Amino acid sequence: MKLLFFLSGSNTSFAREEVISLLSGYGFKYEILFNQEQLLLLNVNSTRLDFLFRLGLTHFVLDVIVDSDIDLGLDKILSEIEWNSYLSLKRTFKVRVKHKDNNIENLELFIARSISKYFGDKIKADLNNPMDEITGILYKKKLIIGKKIFERSKKDFNKRKPQLRPFFSPTSIDPRIARAMINVSQAQTEVLDPFTGTGGILIEAGLIGLDLYGIDIDEKSVIGTKTNLSNYGIEKFDIRLGDARKTFDIFGRSFESIVTDAPYGRSTKIDKDKDRMYKECFTTIFDSFKKRCVIGLNMEYPFDEIGFHVENVHKFRVHKSLTRFLHVLSK
Ligand SMILES: C[S@@+](CC[C@H](N)C(=O)[O-])C[C@H]1O[C@@H](n2cnc3c(N)ncnc32)[C@H](O)[C@@H]1O
């Protein structure tokens, strides 16, 4: 099926990687049909869509009805749509339109009229609480119309902003990015964060049903992580006090995926000999994961020197004095 992922505008390259990683992690085959700015149009060889709820950096997903060139004429494009494959007289609908770099006045109305006409004016619109939503996107000359099958809840993610958690640290990562980090790691059963901090990464992993494992050298962070997890209704986790350099000794085994934001800021206790500490921690991490690692740092780190295969590095400007580099690593 043809799916349109409308990606986050501020972290678009990582948003794209999140979608692609999820699809390949679940073993779906896909073909990229269009990939510009926030629009990622894919042909996916599956109708199993239950993974969509995991997404953190996609605003919404459309089951694509039309993917056309507006120069063909709006009337012609709309008149060829078999709306009853997507809408029904038993349900209410609403049309929403997004213009990017182009504009057709009243496009929303044209689409709504085409739907009404198709159903002989018998279908009911509901602008406040529709059962189905048809979205039109006009980007340059491209017109995409689809039925919305997923919308990320901004409200839910906002409730988990670091400053709203019982245990807070200014270094904590935005929950949408933490969620995408988990998805890019392709974790399907479990995740380990060896520098758990306030538990920002583990909260997002817990909410998508993964088994959670964490380590922190600071007792306050261990207690704080547990408090934060419980605050969001997550009760099953294994968080231990310890040194990330001893990950393998602490748990006595390796993990499917490791996702972490390593210590770097002034507000984090880190060893005086940072370079040695990184090298020892990352070597232990290398020995302790099976699938993929996603590691955040405030610089680009030569993970290849440790033996990792560096798949990608995404750069995010967090604020004036912090740029975060998310390293996507495999063996
Ligand atoms: C950047 S913070 C993690 C932020 C975390 N992602 C969050 O959302 O809060 C780094 C954490 O690493 C811990 N830490 C520093 N050195 C460590 C080590 N050698 N082993 C384990 N934890 C360590 C610090 O106590 C701190 O809580």
The ligand as an SDF file (V2000), in Angstrom:
LIG
                    3D

 27 29  0  0  0  0  0  0  0  0999 V2000
   23.3890   12.9570   29.8770 C   0  0  0  0  0  0  0  0  0  0  0  0
   22.7960   12.1230   31.3330 S   0  0  0  0  0  0  0  0  0  0  0  0
   21.5890   11.0720   30.6710 C   0  0  0  0  0  0  0  0  0  0  0  0
   20.3860   11.8160   30.2900 C   0  0  0  0  0  0  0  0  0  0  0  0
   19.2150   10.9120   30.1120 C   0  0  0  0  0  0  0  0  0  0  0  0
   19.0820   10.5080   28.7150 N   0  0  0  0  0  0  0  0  0  0  0  0
   17.9260   11.5770   30.5770 C   0  0  0  0  0  0  0  0  0  0  0  0
   16.9740   11.6150   29.8120 O   0  0  0  0  0  0  0  0  0  0  0  0
   17.8850   12.0690   31.6830 O   0  0  0  0  0  0  0  0  0  0  0  0
   24.0970   11.1160   31.8000 C   0  0  0  0  0  0  0  0  0  0  0  0
   23.9510   10.2460   33.0610 C   0  0  0  0  0  0  0  0  0  0  0  0
   25.0860    9.3930   33.0580 O   0  0  0  0  0  0  0  0  0  0  0  0
   25.4660    9.1140   34.4150 C   0  0  0  0  0  0  0  0  0  0  0  0
   26.8540    8.6310   34.4020 N   0  0  0  0  0  0  0  0  0  0  0  0
   28.0130    9.3220   34.2770 C   0  0  0  0  0  0  0  0  0  0  0  0
   29.0760    8.4920   34.2460 N   0  0  0  0  0  0  0  0  0  0  0  0
   28.5900    7.2300   34.3220 C   0  0  0  0  0  0  0  0  0  0  0  0
   29.1630    5.9270   34.2950 C   0  0  0  0  0  0  0  0  0  0  0  0
   30.4830    5.7470   34.1910 N   0  0  0  0  0  0  0  0  0  0  0  0
   28.3310    4.8580   34.3800 N   0  0  0  0  0  0  0  0  0  0  0  0
   26.9930    5.0030   34.4810 C   0  0  0  0  0  0  0  0  0  0  0  0
   26.3980    6.2160   34.5230 N   0  0  0  0  0  0  0  0  0  0  0  0
   27.1540    7.3080   34.4270 C   0  0  0  0  0  0  0  0  0  0  0  0
   25.2230   10.4030   35.1400 C   0  0  0  0  0  0  0  0  0  0  0  0
   25.0330   10.1600   36.5160 O   0  0  0  0  0  0  0  0  0  0  0  0
   23.9760   10.9420   34.4160 C   0  0  0  0  0  0  0  0  0  0  0  0
   22.8230   10.6230   35.1440 O   0  0  0  0  0  0  0  0  0  0  0  0
  1  2  1  0
  2  3  1  0
  2 10  1  0
  3  4  1  0
  4  5  1  0
  5  6  1  0
  5  7  1  0
  7  8  2  0
  7  9  1  0
 10 11  1  0
 11 12  1  0
 11 26  1  0
 12 13  1  0
 13 14  1  0
 13 24  1  0
 14 15  1  0
 14 23  1  0
 15 16  2  0
 16 17  1  0
 17 18  1  0
 17 23  2  0
 18 19  1  0
 18 20  2  0
 20 21  1  0
 21 22  2  0
 22 23  1  0
 24 25  1  0
 24 26  1  0
 26 27  1  0
M  CHG  2   2   1   9  -1
M  END
$$$$
